[in-house]
């Protein structure tokens, strides 16, 4: 913990979208935040968010696909802000196209950023957290890390890889007796700026698969994991039924997605297109913020993750209610016995 009483977090991909919402959420709850991203304007905006919340923000231009840049960023974060208590891997790129139409360089780049970016972030975080035997790492995953959908082969493959990688490293940490916590949060469709700058091979505008949630919803889940680490947290009922449905009836899900998955990711609504950010950041000159174009149909709350995050208190309340019910029932029975049959 730093001398100002605020803990230190690193957020990759923190200049826009979900990452930007995570930066704001952490800053508003007492964290200093180092923000890793490629776009200068987005970085400046994110640091300003931290400053306005009363914390210290640090903008670091870094490409998470490059391990050397990530390691250098981690060194700078610890040098200027202090020991990193929380590392959140959010950065990714994506494309919307049939696999056979996807440029091999785009596919490779998506994999390097979305999968290897989390590997590199985890490596940098562990190199600093393991010797101190404390710290939390949060991998921002997706329901698509459990169930692939059409038009997103590269992204789905990368998120599947993140899940397998994280599970493997978690068992190694447990085997070695480390107190460092490695967590995952799985996201639904989010109203993120990603749909304004992903690589798109269609004339229609990309859209998240409904139901859509605002970026602040997963951001709250990330902050929860920082203080209450657990191996996995699902955000959105849609994430739950996607994961569970694929476990129960994968063939049916194949059939359903083959018929609805393509049109469900495209819209005729007019919206901004900033160009593909796969190779070039699209918030270098203009800060794009956290939200995309779907505010009008996005949910700001999520009963599923709220219940999950409050499950201990809910279970305690349920047990208390049950105990009270048993107590009342026993009193009633006892009263009947005392009065006798002729009462």
C-alpha positions as CSV (number, residue, x, y, z in Angstrom):
1,X,0.0,0.0,0.0
2,X,1.3,3.4,-0.8
3,X,1.9,6.2,1.7
4,X,-1.3,8.0,0.6
5,X,-3.4,5.1,1.7
6,X,-4.5,4.2,-1.8
7,X,-3.8,0.9,-3.4
8,X,-2.2,0.6,-6.8
9,X,-3.8,-1.1,-9.8
10,X,-2.7,-1.6,-13.4
11,X,-5.4,-1.8,-16.1
12,X,-4.5,-2.9,-19.6
13,X,-6.7,-1.6,-22.4
14,X,-7.8,1.1,-19.9
15,X,-8.2,3.9,-22.4
16,X,-11.7,2.9,-23.7
17,X,-14.6,0.5,-23.3
18,X,-14.7,-1.9,-20.4
19,X,-11.1,-1.1,-19.4
20,X,-12.0,2.6,-19.2
21,X,-15.0,1.8,-16.9
22,X,-12.7,-0.3,-14.7
23,X,-10.3,2.6,-14.4
24,X,-13.1,4.9,-13.2
25,X,-14.6,2.3,-10.9
26,X,-11.3,1.6,-9.2
27,X,-10.3,5.3,-9.0
28,X,-13.7,6.2,-7.4
29,X,-13.1,3.6,-4.7
30,X,-9.6,4.5,-3.5
31,X,-7.2,3.1,-6.1
32,X,-4.3,4.8,-7.9
33,X,-4.3,3.4,-11.5
34,X,-1.6,2.9,-14.1
35,X,-3.4,2.7,-17.5
36,X,-1.8,0.7,-20.3
37,X,-3.0,1.3,-23.9
38,X,-1.9,2.6,-27.3
39,X,-4.1,5.6,-27.8
40,X,-2.7,8.9,-26.4
41,X,-6.0,10.8,-26.2
42,X,-7.7,7.9,-24.5
43,X,-4.8,7.5,-22.1
44,X,-5.0,11.2,-21.2
45,X,-8.7,11.0,-20.6
46,X,-8.4,7.9,-18.4
47,X,-5.7,9.6,-16.2
48,X,-7.9,12.6,-15.9
49,X,-10.7,10.3,-14.6
50,X,-8.4,9.1,-11.9
51,X,-7.2,12.6,-11.0
52,X,-10.8,13.8,-10.7
53,X,-11.5,11.0,-8.3
54,X,-8.7,12.2,-6.1
55,X,-6.1,9.5,-7.1
56,X,-2.9,9.3,-9.0
57,X,-3.1,8.2,-12.6
58,X,-0.3,7.1,-14.8
59,X,-0.6,6.9,-18.6
60,X,1.7,4.3,-20.2
61,X,1.7,3.8,-23.9
62,X,2.2,0.1,-24.4
63,X,1.3,-2.7,-26.8
64,X,0.4,-5.7,-24.7
65,X,1.3,-8.1,-27.5
66,X,5.0,-7.1,-26.8
67,X,6.2,-8.7,-23.5
68,X,9.1,-6.2,-23.3
69,X,6.7,-3.2,-23.4
70,X,4.5,-4.8,-20.7
71,X,7.5,-5.5,-18.5
72,X,8.8,-1.9,-18.9
73,X,5.3,-0.6,-18.1
74,X,5.2,-2.7,-14.9
75,X,8.5,-1.4,-13.8
76,X,7.4,2.2,-14.4
77,X,4.1,1.7,-12.6
78,X,5.9,0.4,-9.5
79,X,8.5,3.1,-9.7
80,X,6.1,6.0,-9.9
81,X,3.0,4.7,-8.0
82,X,4.3,1.9,-5.8
83,X,3.9,-1.9,-5.5
84,X,1.1,-3.2,-7.7
85,X,-1.7,-4.8,-5.7
86,X,-4.1,-5.4,-8.6
87,X,-3.5,-6.2,-12.2
88,X,-6.5,-6.3,-14.6
89,X,-6.0,-7.7,-18.1
90,X,-8.7,-6.2,-20.3
91,X,-6.9,-5.3,-23.6
92,X,-8.1,-7.0,-26.8
93,X,-8.8,-6.5,-30.4
94,X,-11.5,-8.2,-32.5
95,X,-12.8,-8.7,-36.0
96,X,-16.2,-9.5,-37.5
97,X,-15.9,-11.8,-40.5
98,X,-16.2,-15.4,-41.6
99,X,-13.1,-17.3,-40.7
100,X,-12.2,-18.0,-44.3
101,X,-12.4,-14.3,-45.1
102,X,-10.3,-13.2,-42.2
103,X,-6.9,-11.8,-43.1
104,X,-4.2,-14.1,-41.5
105,X,-2.4,-11.1,-40.2
106,X,-5.6,-9.8,-38.5
107,X,-6.2,-13.3,-37.0
108,X,-2.7,-13.4,-35.7
109,X,-2.8,-9.9,-34.3
110,X,-6.1,-10.6,-32.6
111,X,-4.6,-13.7,-30.9
112,X,-1.5,-11.9,-29.9
113,X,-3.3,-9.0,-28.2
114,X,-6.4,-10.9,-26.8
115,X,-4.6,-14.0,-25.6
116,X,-0.8,-13.3,-25.4
117,X,-1.6,-9.8,-24.0
118,X,-3.2,-11.5,-20.9
119,X,-0.3,-14.0,-20.8
120,X,2.2,-11.1,-20.8
121,X,0.3,-9.1,-18.2
122,X,0.0,-12.2,-15.9
123,X,3.8,-12.8,-16.3
124,X,4.7,-9.3,-15.4
125,X,2.3,-9.2,-12.5
126,X,3.5,-12.5,-11.0
127,X,7.1,-11.5,-11.3
128,X,6.3,-8.7,-8.8
129,X,3.5,-10.2,-6.7
130,X,5.0,-13.7,-6.0
131,X,8.1,-12.5,-4.1
132,X,5.8,-10.3,-1.9
133,X,3.3,-13.2,-1.7
134,X,0.3,-11.0,-2.2
135,X,-1.8,-9.4,-5.0
136,X,-4.7,-10.1,-7.2
137,X,-4.8,-10.6,-11.0
138,X,-8.1,-10.4,-12.8
139,X,-8.5,-11.8,-16.3
140,X,-11.5,-10.2,-18.2
141,X,-12.9,-13.0,-20.2
142,X,-16.2,-13.7,-22.0
143,X,-19.0,-16.1,-22.3
144,X,-17.4,-16.6,-25.7
145,X,-14.5,-18.3,-23.9
146,X,-16.9,-21.2,-23.2
147,X,-19.0,-21.1,-26.4
148,X,-17.8,-19.9,-29.8
149,X,-20.1,-18.0,-32.1
150,X,-20.0,-17.2,-35.8
151,X,-17.9,-14.3,-37.2
152,X,-15.6,-14.2,-34.2
153,X,-13.3,-17.2,-34.6
154,X,-10.1,-15.3,-33.6
155,X,-11.6,-13.7,-30.6
156,X,-13.4,-16.8,-29.4
157,X,-10.3,-18.9,-29.8
158,X,-8.3,-16.4,-27.8
159,X,-10.8,-16.2,-25.0
160,X,-10.9,-20.0,-24.8
161,X,-7.1,-20.0,-24.6
162,X,-7.2,-17.4,-21.7
163,X,-9.5,-19.7,-19.7
164,X,-7.2,-22.7,-20.1
165,X,-4.1,-20.7,-19.4
166,X,-5.5,-19.2,-16.3
167,X,-6.7,-22.5,-14.9
168,X,-3.3,-24.0,-15.4
169,X,-1.4,-21.1,-13.7
170,X,-3.9,-21.1,-10.9
171,X,-3.1,-24.7,-10.0
172,X,0.6,-23.9,-10.1
173,X,0.1,-21.0,-7.6
174,X,-1.9,-23.3,-5.3
175,X,0.7,-26.1,-5.6
176,X,3.5,-23.7,-4.6
177,X,1.5,-22.3,-1.7
178,X,1.3,-18.7,-3.1
179,X,-1.1,-16.3,-1.7
180,X,-1.4,-14.4,-5.0
181,X,-5.0,-14.7,-6.3
182,X,-5.8,-15.3,-10.0
183,X,-9.4,-14.6,-11.0
184,X,-11.6,-14.6,-14.1
185,X,-14.7,-12.5,-14.8
186,X,-16.8,-13.6,-17.8
187,X,-18.7,-10.9,-19.7
188,X,-21.9,-10.8,-21.7
189,X,-22.6,-8.4,-24.6
190,X,-21.4,-4.9,-23.5
191,X,-22.1,-1.5,-24.9
192,X,-18.4,-0.8,-25.6
193,X,-16.7,1.3,-28.2
194,X,-15.2,-1.9,-29.6
195,X,-18.1,-2.1,-32.0
196,X,-17.2,1.2,-33.5
197,X,-13.6,0.2,-34.3
198,X,-13.3,-3.6,-34.6
199,X,-12.2,-5.0,-37.9
200,X,-15.4,-5.4,-39.9
201,X,-15.9,-7.1,-43.2
202,X,-19.6,-6.2,-43.5
203,X,-21.5,-3.1,-44.7
204,X,-23.8,-3.2,-41.7
205,X,-22.7,-1.9,-38.3
206,X,-21.4,-4.4,-35.7
207,X,-23.4,-4.8,-32.5
208,X,-23.1,-6.8,-29.3
209,X,-25.5,-9.8,-29.0
210,X,-28.4,-8.8,-26.7
211,X,-29.1,-8.4,-23.9
212,X,-26.5,-5.6,-23.7
213,X,-25.0,-4.2,-20.5
214,X,-23.2,-1.0,-19.8
215,X,-19.5,-1.2,-19.2
216,X,-19.9,-0.1,-15.6
217,X,-21.6,-3.5,-14.8
218,X,-18.5,-5.6,-15.4
219,X,-16.4,-2.8,-13.9
220,X,-18.2,-3.3,-10.6
221,X,-17.5,-7.1,-10.8
222,X,-13.8,-6.4,-11.3
223,X,-13.7,-4.2,-8.3
224,X,-15.5,-6.8,-6.3
225,X,-12.9,-9.4,-7.2
226,X,-10.1,-7.1,-6.2
227,X,-11.4,-7.2,-2.6
228,X,-13.1,-10.6,-2.7
229,X,-11.1,-12.9,-5.0
230,X,-12.7,-16.0,-6.4
231,X,-11.8,-18.2,-9.3
232,X,-14.6,-17.1,-11.6
233,X,-17.5,-14.6,-11.7
234,X,-20.2,-14.5,-14.4
235,X,-21.7,-11.2,-15.3
236,X,-25.2,-11.3,-16.8
237,X,-27.9,-14.0,-16.9
238,X,-27.1,-14.3,-20.6
239,X,-23.5,-15.4,-19.7
240,X,-24.9,-18.0,-17.4
241,X,-27.4,-19.5,-19.9
242,X,-24.8,-19.4,-22.7
243,X,-22.2,-21.4,-20.6
244,X,-24.7,-23.7,-19.0
245,X,-26.7,-24.2,-22.2
246,X,-23.6,-25.2,-24.1
247,X,-22.8,-27.7,-21.4
248,X,-26.2,-29.3,-21.6
249,X,-27.1,-29.1,-25.3
250,X,-24.1,-28.1,-27.4
251,X,-25.6,-29.5,-30.6
252,X,-28.7,-27.4,-30.2
253,X,-26.6,-24.3,-29.5
254,X,-24.7,-25.0,-32.8
255,X,-28.1,-25.2,-34.6
256,X,-29.4,-22.0,-32.9
257,X,-26.3,-19.9,-33.5
258,X,-26.0,-21.1,-37.1
259,X,-29.4,-19.6,-37.7
260,X,-29.3,-16.5,-35.6
261,X,-25.7,-15.7,-34.7
262,X,-24.7,-13.8,-37.9
263,X,-27.7,-11.4,-38.1
264,X,-27.6,-10.9,-34.3
265,X,-24.2,-9.2,-34.5
266,X,-25.2,-6.7,-37.3
267,X,-27.5,-3.8,-37.3
268,X,-28.9,-1.3,-39.8
269,X,-28.7,1.5,-37.2
270,X,-26.4,4.3,-38.3
271,X,-23.4,4.7,-36.1
272,X,-19.8,5.8,-36.0
273,X,-17.0,3.8,-37.7
274,X,-13.5,4.9,-36.7
275,X,-11.7,2.3,-38.7
276,X,-10.1,-0.9,-37.5
277,X,-8.0,-0.7,-34.4
278,X,-6.3,-4.0,-34.9
279,X,-3.1,-2.5,-35.9
280,X,-3.7,1.2,-35.3
281,X,-5.2,2.8,-32.2
282,X,-8.4,4.8,-32.9
283,X,-8.3,6.9,-29.8
284,X,-4.9,8.5,-30.5
285,X,-6.3,11.9,-31.3
286,X,-9.8,11.7,-29.8
287,X,-10.8,10.2,-26.5
288,X,-13.6,7.7,-27.3
289,X,-14.6,7.0,-23.7
290,X,-16.3,3.8,-22.4
291,X,-19.7,3.7,-24.1
292,X,-20.6,2.7,-27.6
293,X,-23.7,3.6,-29.5
294,X,-26.2,1.3,-27.8
295,X,-27.0,3.3,-24.6
296,X,-30.7,3.3,-25.5
297,X,-31.0,-0.5,-25.1
298,X,-28.3,-1.2,-22.5
299,X,-28.8,-2.3,-18.9
300,X,-27.1,-0.5,-16.1
301,X,-27.6,-3.2,-13.6
302,X,-27.4,-7.0,-13.4
303,X,-29.3,-9.1,-10.9
304,X,-27.2,-12.2,-11.7
305,X,-23.8,-10.8,-10.8
306,X,-25.3,-8.7,-7.9
307,X,-26.7,-11.9,-6.4
308,X,-23.4,-13.7,-7.0
309,X,-21.4,-10.9,-5.3
310,X,-23.8,-10.8,-2.3
311,X,-24.3,-14.6,-2.0
312,X,-22.8,-14.8,1.5
313,X,-25.1,-12.2,3.0
314,X,-28.1,-13.6,1.1
315,X,-27.3,-17.1,2.3
316,X,-27.0,-15.8,5.9
317,X,-30.3,-13.9,5.6
318,X,-32.0,-17.1,4.2
319,X,-30.6,-19.2,7.0
320,X,-31.7,-16.5,9.5
321,X,-35.2,-16.5,8.1
322,X,-35.3,-20.3,8.2
323,X,-34.1,-20.4,11.8
324,X,-36.7,-17.8,12.7
325,X,-39.4,-19.8,11.0
326,X,-38.4,-23.0,12.8
327,X,-38.3,-21.1,16.1
328,X,-41.8,-19.8,15.6
329,X,-43.1,-23.2,14.6
330,X,-41.6,-24.8,17.7
331,X,-43.2,-22.1,19.9
332,X,-46.6,-22.7,18.3
333,X,-46.2,-26.5,18.8
334,X,-45.1,-26.0,22.4
335,X,-48.0,-23.7,23.1
336,X,-50.5,-26.2,21.8
337,X,-49.0,-28.9,24.0
338,X,-49.2,-26.7,27.1
339,X,-52.8,-25.9,26.5
340,X,-53.8,-29.5,26.3
341,X,-56.6,-31.2,24.4
342,X,-59.4,-29.4,26.3
343,X,-58.0,-25.9,26.1
